Amino acid sequence: MQWLQKVRHLTGQPIGISLTNGQGTSGILCGTSNGKLQVIEYLYQAQFALKQYDFYMIQDIHGFPPCQNQRPLY
């Protein structure tokens, strides 16, 4: 679980999660608790949910890259 080493640096940041079943998700990393990764995910409108993923379900986590285009789009 090499991804566990990234948790401390990525807590509070937007992340992408690769799951062992081939799926993925994204959200804000809240931390870990009792062998689970805690992530706030957007549902719809103004609703968010704290979701927990067991460590064995996670293949890797990645921080979001910065935006390349800093100019306003019109």
RAKAKA-V14325 format. One record per residue. RES is the residue in three letters. PHI is phi in radians with two decimals (NA if undefined). Layout:
BEGIN
RES_PHI, RES_PHI
END
This chain:
BEGIN
MET_NA, GLN_-1.11, TRP_-1.10, LEU_-1.04, GLN_-1.17, LYS_-1.46, VAL_-0.99, ARG_-1.02, HIS_-1.41, LEU_-1.75, THR_-1.04, GLY_1.53, GLN_-1.90, PRO_-1.25, ILE_-2.36, GLY_-1.89, ILE_-2.09, SER_-1.67, LEU_-1.66, THR_-1.18, ASN_-1.51, GLY_1.64, GLN_-1.55, GLY_-2.63, THR_-2.67, SER_-2.56, GLY_2.99, ILE_-1.72, LEU_-1.31, CYS_-1.65, GLY_2.45, THR_-2.26, SER_-2.81, ASN_0.92, GLY_1.31, LYS_-2.27, LEU_-1.54, GLN_-1.86, VAL_-2.38, ILE_-1.55, GLU_-2.07, TYR_-1.36, LEU_-1.74, TYR_-2.98, GLN_0.82, ALA_-1.94, GLN_-1.95, PHE_-2.26, ALA_-2.36, LEU_-1.51, LYS_-1.92, GLN_-2.15, TYR_-2.09, ASP_-1.05, PHE_-0.93, TYR_-1.16, MET_-1.45, ILE_-1.74, GLN_-1.59, ASP_-2.87, ILE_-2.26, HIS_-2.42, GLY_-1.27, PHE_-1.22, PRO_-1.34, PRO_-1.23, CYS_-1.18, GLN_-1.46, ASN_-1.73, GLN_-1.60, ARG_-1.44, PRO_-1.16, LEU_-1.68, TYR_-2.06
END
